[in-house]
Amino acid sequence: MPHAPHKNSKSLFDRIFVGNSRWFYRSSRFIAQARVDAGGPFVLLWSIRVEAPTKGLGLRRMFAPETISERSPMTTIDTPTRLSPPSRQTDEFAGEWPDRISPARLRELSKISPWRTGQGIAIEWLGIAAAIWLSLNFWHPALYLVVVAFIGARQHALAILNHEATHYRLVRNRFWNDAISNLLLAWPVLISVEWFRKFHWPHHSHLGTERDGNRPVYRTHTPDGDLTPFWTFPKTPAKFAAVMLFDLSGAMGLVYLAMLPVRMWTSRAPLAVACQIAYYIAIATAAFSLGIEKEVFLYWIVPLCTWYVTINHLRIIAEHSGLPESNDAYASTRTTMPNLLERIFILPKHVNYHLEHHIYPSVPYYHLPQLHTELMTQPGYAHRAHITPSLTSLLQELTRSQS
């Protein structure tokens, strides 16, 4: 259970602060610096604010623009009923969704299949191995670029499967759920299931409110509850393209690498941190012993710092940004319907069914298409749910001309 904020908290790290177009991360161990365009950096998966009592480990992250010159509409959801007690963690929405399926059908769709889990994990790793083999044996710069995008998308798929583990949807045993996720899904992409769960569950239970777990992590809102300029959508096509190109350049990927210590140390037991460090040491030792450190860089670090960072950012934008201003729960997120190529390279593992996932987080990813079909039979859902028919339509929603 996370510690409540304490007045006498101590910080392991000094501070993070934002200027107009540059931010510096200052700590007792390192300094990370990056330039960004128009409104501040995208804080992908490297920053979180956690305060603990003085006797324990304290991490404090202060990350906010010095001035906010733009006030933007925000989507706020009324949650007058079933508010979860602050002391109880849950991934269930604290408000009410207008349309529900039958309890019997929900139990059926919520069944976990270890076979489907294992199959899903194996497919991604086999895809990565096949792409590396293809590039090494039929080398061409153009092929390498395609392989980078393909591996980056598979890394994204691993992170999405880690998201499944966050909701305990991999296997029934919770210990093995987290162990499998960390070893095969989370640690390879430099995160952990415990770290992600800490802010993701409050994101679900308090969606669209000031207690939404995404807000302190991604710094989406000002203290007054307005969206920050960086998270204001739609943007002009030029500004949106600049954000995506900056992600794709690898600059934010380097920051993502530099912030690994923050993600490892945030609210985790020392033994868990030690295991993750040992994991990386073992991989580095094996790579140098086998003389494949160049291949590890070209086929893991480069995809992670470019395509993975870019499409992960795009997915988070797609899930909760550029939606109509409303207090309707259905306006809090969208479902997007990608084509086959888009599923392979951008939105794998049915992650596009995001509204359905928020309504029923107990349903594993391989049952989300069935859940979508079931919900579409509900007249209220079919008429009020925000369903974007294609990725092209999504980009249009995010880049309408601003007056």
N, C-alpha and C positions, 0 to 999 in steps of 0.2 A: 504494500500500500504506500503510495507516495507521501512524503512528509508535507505538512502544511507549511506555508511561508512563515518564517521566524524572524522576529525583529533583530536578533543578534546574529544574523547569518554572516558567514565569512565567504569570500570569493577565492577560488583557486586561480582563476584568471582575472586579469585586471579589468578590461572592458573591450567592447566593440563599439565603434562609432562610425557614423556615416557623414560624409561631406556631400558636396553637390554631385560629384561624379567619381569619387574614390572612397573606398572604405578600408580600414586597417583593423586587423585583428591583433591585439596585443596580449601576450600571456607571458608567463614566467619561462616558457620554453621556446616559443617561436613567434614570428610575425608573418602573417599572410597578408598580401596586398593584391588588390585587383581593381581595374578600371571598369566602369560600367556606363551605359548610356541611358539617359532619360528616366530618372526617377529612382535609382538605386538598384542593387543587385537582386537577383532571384536567389533567395535562400533555400536551396534545394533540399538537402537532407543533412545539413551540417550544423545547424544552430538550434538551441533550445534553451529556455529559461527554467532553471530549477534552483530552488533554494532549500537548504536543509539546516537543521539546528547546528549550532557552533561545534558540537562534539562530533558531528559526522562530516562526511565529505560535502563541500559546498561548491556548486557551480552556478555562476550567475552570468547571464548573457544579457547585455543591454544593446539593443540593435534598433535604432529608430532614426529616421531623418531629422535633422535639426529643425527644419521648417517644412510645413505642408501648405502649399499654396493653392491646393485644389480640393474642394469638397465634392464628394461623389455620392450618388445614391447607393444604398446597400440593401441587401436582402436580409430582412429580419423575420424570424419565424416566431409566432406566438406559441408559447409552451405553457399554457395555464394549468395543465393537469399532468399527473404522473411524473412530476419532477423528481429526479433521483436524489436521494440523500447525498450530501457532499462526501460522506465517508464511504460510500459504496461505489465501486467501479463497475461499469456496465458498458456494453457496446450497443444497447438498445436505446432508441430515440426516446427522450424524456417527454415529448409531446405526443400527439395523436396523428397517425396517417389516416386519411379519409376512407381509403378502401383496403379491405383485408381479404385474404383467402381463408379457406376453412382450416381449422387447427389440424385436421387429419391430413390435408394436402400439404400443409407446412411441414409436418413431421416427416412426411415422405420425401419432400424436396430437401430437407435438412440432413438427411442421412449421409454420413461420411463413408467414402469408399477408399480404403487404403490402396487398393489396386489402381484406382483412377489417379490418386495422388502420386504413386510411384511412377506410373506411366507418364504423367505430366512432367515430372522432374527429369526422367530419363530422356524424354524427347528433346528437351531444351539442351541438355549436356551433349547428347549425340549430335544435335544440330551444330553446336559449337565446334565439336571435334571434326565433323565433316567439312565445315567451312574452312577451318584451319588447314586441313589436309588438301582441300581443293586449291587454296591459295598457294601453298608451299609447292605443290606439284605442277601447277599451271600458272606460274607467276605472271601477272600483268598488273600495272598500276590501276587500271580501270576495275579489274576484278578485285583487287585489294580494297578499293573504296566500297564496293558492294559488300564484301565480306565484313568490313568494319561496321557498316550499317546493320548487317544481318546479326553479327555477334552482339552489337549494342542492343538490338531488339531482344535477343535472347537473354542478355543481362537484365533488361527491363522485365522480361517474363519471370526471371528468378525473383526479382524484387516483388512482383505481383503475387507470386506463390508465397513469398514471405508474408505478404499482406494477408493471405489466407491463414497462415500460421498465427498471425496476430489475433485472429478471431477463433483460434483453436479448431481450424477446419482441415488440417492435414490428416491427422490420425486422432483416435479417441483419447489415447493416453497423453496427458498434457506435458509430461516430462519429455517423451519422445517427440511430441509435436515441436517443442522448442529446440530440442537437440538436432533433429533432422533439419529444421529450418536454418538454424545458425550455421551448421556445417556445410550444407549443400546450396543454400539460397542466400542468406543474409550476409554472412562473413565474406563470401566471394565478391560481393558488391559493396563492401565496406560499411555495412550497417549491422544491426542486431535486432532480433525479434523483440527483445525486452525494451529496447530504446524506442522502437516504432510504436509498440503497444501503449507506451506511457502517454503519448499525446493523441494517438489515433482513437482510442476508446472515448475520451472526452469529445473528440470531433464528432463521433456518432451520437453520443447521448445528448450533447448540447449544440447540435447542428444549427448554424446561423445565429447563435447568440454570443454574448460576450464571453461565455465560458467554453466556446468552441475550441477544441485543442489545436486546430490549425492556426488560429490567430497568433498566439505567442511564438509559435515555431517559424511560420512564414512571414510574420509581421504584415499581415494583410490589412489591418485596420489601425487607425489612429486612436489615441486615448478617448476621443469623442465618439468613436464608433463609426467613423467614415472610412471608406476604402482609401488606401494610400495611392498616390499616382501610379506607382508601378503595377498595382493590382487592379487598376481601373480599366474596364473594358466596356464597349469596344474601343480599340485604338485605331489610329490611322494606319493604313497598310504599311507605310514607311516605318512607323515606330514599331509595329508588330514584327516586321521583317528584321529590324535592327536587333530586337531582343532575341529572336531565334538564331540569327547569324552569330551573335555574340556567344550564345550557348554552344553553337556548333564549332566555333573557333577553338574550343578547348580551354579557354581562359577560365571559365567557371568550373570546368573539370579539375583544373589545378587547385582551385580553392577547395573543391570537394575533397580532394586528396589531403590537403593541408588540415582540414577540419576533422579528420578521422579521430584524433585524440578526444575531442569534445564528445563525439558520438559514443566512443567507447566508455568514457568515464561517467557519463550522465546517469545517475541513479541506478547503478549496477553494483553488484557485489564484487569485491576485489578478485575472488576466484574466477568469476565469469570474465572479467577483464584480462586476467592472466591467461586464461584459456584462449581467448581471441588473439592476444599477442603471440602466444606460442604457435598458434595456427599460422599466422603470417610469417613468423620466423622459419617454421618448417617448410613452407612453400618457397620462401626465398632461398633457403639452404639447398633444397632440392633443385631449384632452377639453376643456381650457380654451379652446383655439383654436376649436373647433366649438361651444362653449357647451353641452356636454352633461354637465358635471361633476355636476349634480344627478341625471341618469339613471344615471351610473356609480355614484353612491352608493346610489341606491334599488334598482338592479337587479344590482349586483355586490357591493358592500361589505355591505349589509344581509343578503342571503342567505348570504354567506360567514361572517358573524359570528353567525348564528343557526342556520339549519337545517343548514348544512354542518358546523359544529362539533358540533352535537347528534348527527346520525346517524353521523358519523365516530367519535365517542366510543362510541355504542351498538354500532357494528360491532366495534370493538376489544374491547369487553366480551363481545360474543357469541362472538367467535373463541376466547377462551382463559379466560373466567371462569365461575364457577359450575359447574364440571365435577367429577365424582366424584374423590375422592382415590385415586390409583393410580399405579403406576410403569409402566403399560401405555402405549406410545406412542400408541395410539388414544384415550387419555383426555386427551391434551394439547390437543386442539382439537375443535371441532364443525363439522358442516355443518348449515345451516338451510335449510329449503325454503319460501321465501316465495311468496305468491300474486302475481298480475300487478301489482296496485296497490302492493304492498310492494316489488316489484322496481323499479318506476318511481320511487318516492319514498324508498326506504331502502336497498335492496341491489341496485344495478344491476350490469351487466357480469359476471354470474355470480360475484360476489365471495362469495356464500353458500357456494360449494363450497370451503370453506377447508381441510378435512382433505385433500381430494384435491390441493389445491394444495401443501400441505406434503409430501405423499408424492412428487409429481412436479412440482417448480417449473418444469420445462422445458416443460410443456404450456400453451400460451396460453389465455386466458380463454374464447375461443369454442369450444374443444374440451373444456372442463371437464365439461359435461353428459355427453358421450360417455365421458369417463374415469370419471365416477361410475357410469354404467351398467356399464362394464367391470369396475370394482372390486366392484360388487354381486354379480357372478357368483362372487366368491371367498367361500367359506363363512365363513372367519375374519373377513373385513372386514364382511360382511353382519350377523354376529352381534355383533361387538365395536365397530364404529365408532359414534361418538356422532352420531346423525343426528336433529336436532330437526325435527318434521314441519311446524311453522308458526311464524310470529313470535309468535303468541299463546302457544304452548307455550314458546317461548324466554323470554318475559316471566315465565311461571310458574316456570321453572327459576331465573331470576335474582331472584325476589321471594318465595320460599317463606317462611312465617313462621318466625322464629328463636326458639328456645327460650331 
